[in-house]
Amino acid sequence: MRIVALTFGTEGDTRPMLALCRGLIDAGYDVLVLAERSGAGYAQSLGVPFVALDGDMRAELLAAADLSQHGDDVKRVARELSRIGSNHAASWMRTMLAHARGAHAILCAGIAIYVGLSCAEALGIPAIGVALQPMMPTRAFGSPFLPLPRLPGFLNRASHRIVLAMLWRAFRGAINDARRDVANQPPRRREWDGYPILFGMSPTLVPRPPDWPSRFFVTGYWWLPHDDVFEPDADLASFLEAAGAPIYVGFGSMIGFDRARMLAIVLDALNGRRALLQAGWSDFGRADLPANVRRIGPMPHAWLFSRMRAVVHHGGAGTTHAAARAGVPSVVIPLAADQFFWADRLHRLGVAPKGLPHRDATASALRTRLREADNAGMRARARDIGETIRRETGAANAIARIDGLLPRRGTA
């Protein structure tokens, strides 16, 4: 049975999709992934067939760098996502239709989801949504893309509908143009509904809302065994073997924040403690660093975080799950979009102090949160949560759901 998967985003969006697709291949599916070009190397390492879509996410984020400065403005986020998706909607649809003919299903995610849903409609095959954030309406909590105080259930549900409506309005024009020009389809007046969605989230972090329909599945995050395997160079190995686990500091794919200001805050707050700074897409930490601090490039968070004393990060979905799974406390400095939601989730679980929005960050505030994260009670709670998440079998659960949605009929 053949499945084509479509996503476009940062590495945090692409890597879990590739992990899920590796699991599908191991389960006997014929799978092809269409995604942003930065995922090509990871796909090759997994042996997952891969086609790079038009567009360069890092370059596009650099062109809209102030997105990271205004992450709590859902209108701005929607506009920037619309710009990226709109620029490439026709190209993505053309590529998807060329590769998905004869497929039995389409997996689609992120800002490419409307393209995937349109292609499934055009080809008459099932579509399965894939999401890393709980962005469908529920009374249990508000939209992760609309940071708000705790609200009554009906307002929580309304916040999701508002964000979904804004996103559809932002993408609708480009999607309908592509439907007309590429697929010879009539325009869509309303966004899609009724399709199943796999949520690649830990139920420990986000228990399944009781008011979600049965077609929504919280499977657990999608890890692969080899994510825990990495061979560090001699310098890093020596640094890690020295007395006292270091603190990790990294902001992933975030671009546009004041790196010099943030670095000064971090170094002051560390107050001589050992730390690793990950460069990420912003090239963070490029400066003369004190002897207690090392700058590192890309490496598996699943391997690295378990060796840390604490993890200071931006609160992306993937980084949040990796830190929680590692069993160490987090200190979250959210910059954009759903990162405020994940900061709140970790805080409520008792494995992180209250989130520190980047615009409010000071050395004093970060120092205080690092001290809270080093509390024996929080460290014990983080270890317990990590053990629970490591027992979750997200990829296997997702594959079982796909098996159920697409029963095999003797098709290879």
Sequence and secondary structure as in RCSB ss.txt:
>XXXX:A:sequence
MRIVALTFGTEGDTRPMLALCRGLIDAGYDVLVLAERSGAGYAQSLGVPFVALDGDMRAELLAAADLSQHGDDVK
RVARELSRIGSNHAASWMRTMLAHARGAHAILCAGIAIYVGLSCAEALGIPAIGVALQPMMPTRAFGSPFLPLPR
LPGFLNRASHRIVLAMLWRAFRGAINDARRDVANQPPRRREWDGYPILFGMSPTLVPRPPDWPSRFFVTGYWWLP
HDDVFEPDADLASFLEAAGAPIYVGFGSMIGFDRARMLAIVLDALNGRRALLQAGWSDFGRADLPANVRRIGPMP
HAWLFSRMRAVVHHGGAGTTHAAARAGVPSVVIPLAADQFFWADRLHRLGVAPKGLPHRDATASALRTRLREADN
AGMRARARDIGETIRRETGAANAIARIDGLLPRRGTA
>XXXX:A:secstr
 EEEEE  S HHHHHHHHHHHHHHHHTT EEEEEE GGGHHHHHHHT  EEE S  HHHHHHHTGGGGG BT HH
HHHHHHHHHHHHHHHHHHHHHHHHHTT SEEEEEGGGHHHHHHHHHHHT  EEEEESS  S  SSS  TTS    
  HHHHHHHHHHHHHHHHHHHHHHHHHHHHHTS     SS   S  EEE S TTTS   TTS TTEEE      G
GGG     HHHHHHHHSSS  EEEE TT  SS HHHHHHHHHHHHTT  EEEE TTTTTT S   TTEEEE    
HHHHGGG SEEEE   HHHHHHHHHHT  EEE   BTTHHHHHHHHHHHTSS S   GGG  HHHHHHHHHHHT 
HHHHHHHHHHHHHHHT  HHHHHHHHHHHHS   S  
